[in-house]
Amino acid sequence: MINKVTGNIPVTQNYEPKEKQEIRDTGTLKEDNKDVILELNKEAEKQNITYSKPKSKNIDHNEINRLIAEAEKSYQGLRELVQKLISRQGKKIEDLLSGKEVLMVDEETRVKAQEAISEHGEWGVQAVSDRLVAFAKAISGNDKAKLAEVKGAIERGFKEAEKIFGGQLPEISYKTYDETMRKLDEWANSED
């Protein structure tokens, strides 16, 4: 937190860089031995604008916020499961991450984790791919023309995850990726 900012150079309201003074005084700015002429009091020509603000009227912000909250809730549940496992064994996360300690998965935690990644679990292939597709639709404004961009973003995300996990993800991740891409293709080919 910043509590105080101090300095010993006074700042005045009337400071004007030398370049601005030259423009004000002469209407000309010297730049790299070239004269750039600034003509004041002339109406600028109307130019075609090549950039326009993205249209966000179709983006479903409520759906995006709902999906983010749902993902956060699911993540928190998974985090609590792991924290309980660590605390029951009296270990420290730092020691586990450094490799100094090894975490043993007890039967209760294994069963809960297995349920979470099962076909109907909140971290299963269907649930995660449904969330990814719902988010993709919401963020694209339900615009099928953005399908290639959406698929590219998902692919880059999986590639980044592979790097984090040392080049290989668990099998369930690849199944989720495939199911997500299948559902996006299905959406693209639908008539809605």
N, C-alpha and C positions, 0 to 999 in steps of 0.2 A: 504494500500500500504506500502511496506517495502522500506524505504528510505536509511537505513544504518544498517549494522550489525557490531557490535563490540565485542571484546573479549579480555581477558588478558592472554590467554594461547597461546604461539607461536606454530605454526604447522610447522614441518620440513619435508622436502621431504624424508629424510632418515629414518623416523620412521618405525619400523617393530615390530609387536606384538611379545611378548615373544615366543608364540607357533611357529611362523614362524622361529624365530631364532633357536629354538630347532631342527626343521625339517632341516633347512639349515646346522646346525652344525653337527648333529648326524644322520639324516635320520630317526629319531624316534620321535614320539610325545606321551607323557604320557597323558593319558586321563582316569580319574576315576580309577587309579591304574591298568590300562591295557595298555600294549604296543601296539601301532598301528604302523606297520612298513610301511614306505613309501620307495619304491624302485625307485630310480631315474634312468633316462636314459634307461628304458625298454619300449618297444613298448606296448601300451595297447592292450588288446584283443578286437576284434570287438564284440560288443554286439548288440542284437536285440533291436531296439528302440520301446518302447511301446506307445509313444506319437508322433503324427505327427501334423503338423500345419493344421488347418482346410482348406479345399479347398474352396477358395472364388471365383474361376473363374466363377461359375454359379450365384453368387449373383449379382443381378441387382442394382448396387449402384445408377445409374441414376434414376431408378424407386423409390428407397427408398428415395432419396433426393427430388424427385418430390412430393411424398406422404407426406413427412414431411412438405414441403413448403405449400402444399394444406391444410393440417391440421392446420398449423400455421395461414394461411390466414383466414380459417373458425373460428378458435378460436378468432382471433383478432376482427372479425366482431361481434361475440357474446359478447366479452368483451366491445366493444364500445357501444353496445346496452344497456348493464347494466350500464355502466358509465354515459351515457346520462340520463337514468332513475334516477339515484342517484343525478346527478347534477341538474336536473329539479326540484327535490324536496328539494334541498338545504341540503342534508344529507351528513354525512361523513361515509366513509366505516368502520372506526374503531367503530363508534357508532352502525352501523348496525350489524357488526360481534359480538359485545359484547352483543347485545340484547337490548341496551339502546334505539335504534330507530327502527321503523318498516317501511319497504319500501312498498309502495302501487303501484301496477302495473296499469298503466294507459291503456286506450283502445288502443292507438297507439302501445305501446310496446307489449301488449298482442297479437295483430294481427300479428306483425312482428315475435314474438316468435312462434306463432301457425303456421305461414308459414314456419319457419325454421325447425320445427319438423314434418311437413306434409309429406305425401307420397313422394312428389317430392322435399322436402326441403333439404338443405345441412346438417341438423342434423336429418333427418328422418331415419327410420329403413333401407331403401334400400341404401341410400347414405353412412351411417356410416358402415353398414355391407360390402358394396363394398370396402370401404377404408381399413377396417380391413383385408379382404380376399386378396386384392391386396398387402398389406404390408406383410402378412403372406407368400404369394407366393414369393415375392421379397426377403425377408429375409432368406427364406429356400432354395433359389436358384432354385425354382420351383420343389423341390424334394418332391414327394409324400410320400417317406419313412419317412419324418420328420413330417407327419401329426399329430401323437399323441403328439409330443413335442410342435408343434404349438398350438394345441387345449388346451393342458395343460397350456401353457403360457397365453392364452386368458382367460381361466377359472380362473387362479390365479389373473389376472388383475381385473376381475369382482368381485371376492371375496374381494380383497383389496378395491375396490370402495364401496362395501357394508359396509365394516368396517368404511370407511370414512363418509358414509351417515347414520351411526347409525344402520346398519344391514339390511336396506331395500332400494332398488333403485326404481326410478320411473318405472312404467309399460313399458314405451318405451325402457328402458335399457334391460329388459328381452326379449322383442320382438327382439331387435337388437342382443342380444346374441344368441337367437334361430335361427335367420335368418343367422347369421354368421356361426354357426355350420352347418346349412343345406347347405350353399354354399360351405363350406370346404368339406363336404361329397360328394357333387355333383362334385367338382373338383377331389376328390380322385377317384371317379368312372368313370370319363371321360377318353377318350382314348388319349388325347393330352399329 
